[in-house]
């Protein structure tokens, strides 16, 4: 498990106040650790499952961009365990459609989000965000989905395929949409796209993208 490391949080808090945060490269360089170790540490504290309190806390927040910037989150890192006291999060069983007794007995695994104060199924928060984006987009390719949520192509394809089996999404003409949703007037085309990595190096690749269909056709 990545260490809590007070020094890193103090430094990140300072640069958050000074310039809004720091990139992975900056954090790795300042503490003399690899980028992989840096990402593991950041991901750990971005959505930390505090088991003693049965609550998800956000000590670090990622600001989307290229490269992404990380800053101190809404939960204060100095109260990692709140010294074993605090709100009775374990008494809140407000997941819609679930039996509170089953939750309290551990038959259904849930956790409370420290920011919203709401209790959700493990993983349901991200899933809802993913599906909402697909719905709002009116149709996306697996490549676009992977890039939007910074997933590998394999992870994105696996996730979408699983949702297809669960009849949450459907695939037609290389385009993923919510099951039963009428796709927008779009088409999938092969485009040449350039990207910048964390080090500023530019790469070019062919990607399938959705574009609005030309109304003059």
RATA-V259020 format. One record per residue. RES is the residue in one letter. PHI is phi in radians with two decimals (* if undefined). Layout:
RES/PHI
RES/PHI
This chain:
X/*
X/-1.05
X/-1.17
X/-1.18
X/0.98
X/-1.03
X/-1.06
X/-1.14
X/-1.18
X/-1.09
X/-1.15
X/-1.13
X/-1.13
X/-1.15
X/-1.24
X/-1.12
X/-1.22
X/-1.41
X/-2.46
X/1.55
X/2.30
X/-2.56
X/-1.45
X/-1.05
X/-1.06
X/-1.12
X/-1.14
X/-1.08
X/-1.20
X/-1.16
X/-1.84
X/1.14
X/-2.15
X/-1.27
X/-1.12
X/-1.11
X/-1.11
X/-1.09
X/-1.12
X/-1.06
X/-1.13
X/-1.13
X/-1.10
X/-1.04
X/-1.66
X/-1.26
X/-2.39
X/-1.48
X/-1.52
X/-1.42
X/-1.05
X/-0.99
X/-1.82
X/0.94
X/-2.58
X/-1.64
X/-2.02
X/-2.03
X/-1.50
X/-2.31
X/-2.25
X/-1.64
X/-1.68
X/-0.98
X/2.89
X/-2.35
X/-1.36
X/-1.17
X/-1.99
X/-1.96
X/-2.45
X/-1.12
X/-1.53
X/-1.23
X/-1.53
X/-1.33
X/-1.08
X/-1.21
X/-1.98
X/-0.95
X/-1.96
X/0.95
X/0.94
X/1.35
X/-2.12
X/2.17
X/-1.13
X/-1.48
X/-1.06
X/-1.18
X/-1.56
X/-1.68
X/-2.10
X/-1.86
X/-1.30
X/-1.06
X/1.50
X/-1.84
X/-1.38
X/-0.98
X/-1.16
X/-1.13
X/-1.18
X/-1.14
X/-1.46
X/1.56
X/-1.18
X/-2.06
X/-1.46
X/-2.37
X/-2.71
X/-1.75
X/-1.48
X/-1.16
X/-1.45
X/-1.44
X/1.32
X/-1.76
X/-1.70
X/-2.33
X/-1.17
X/-1.02
X/1.52
X/-1.24
X/-1.15
X/-1.21
X/-1.03
X/-1.09
X/-1.17
X/-1.09
X/-1.15
X/-1.12
X/-1.15
X/-1.08
X/-1.11
X/-1.19
X/-1.33
X/1.27
X/2.35
X/-2.42
X/-1.56
X/-1.13
X/-1.15
X/-1.13
X/-1.11
X/-1.09
X/-1.22
X/-1.04
X/-1.86
X/0.93
X/-1.91
X/-1.30
X/-1.05
X/-1.14
X/-1.12
X/-1.12
X/-1.12
X/-1.11
X/-1.13
X/-1.14
X/-1.13
X/-1.14
X/-1.17
X/-1.15
X/-1.12
X/-1.46
X/1.09
X/-1.56
X/-2.29
X/-2.37
X/-2.09
X/-2.61
X/0.93
X/1.16
X/-2.02
X/-1.66
X/-2.36
X/-1.18
X/-0.97
X/1.53
X/-1.42
X/-1.39
X/-1.14
X/-1.23
X/-1.33
X/-2.26
X/-2.45
X/-1.76
X/-2.24
X/-1.59
X/-2.12
X/-1.65
X/-2.13
X/-1.79
X/-2.34
X/-1.94
X/-1.51
X/-1.03
X/-1.53
X/1.51
X/-1.42
X/-1.66
X/-2.21
X/-2.16
X/-2.57
X/-1.56
X/-2.39
X/-1.42
X/-2.29
X/-1.65
X/-2.32
X/-1.22
X/-1.17
X/-1.20
X/-1.24
X/-1.47
X/-1.19
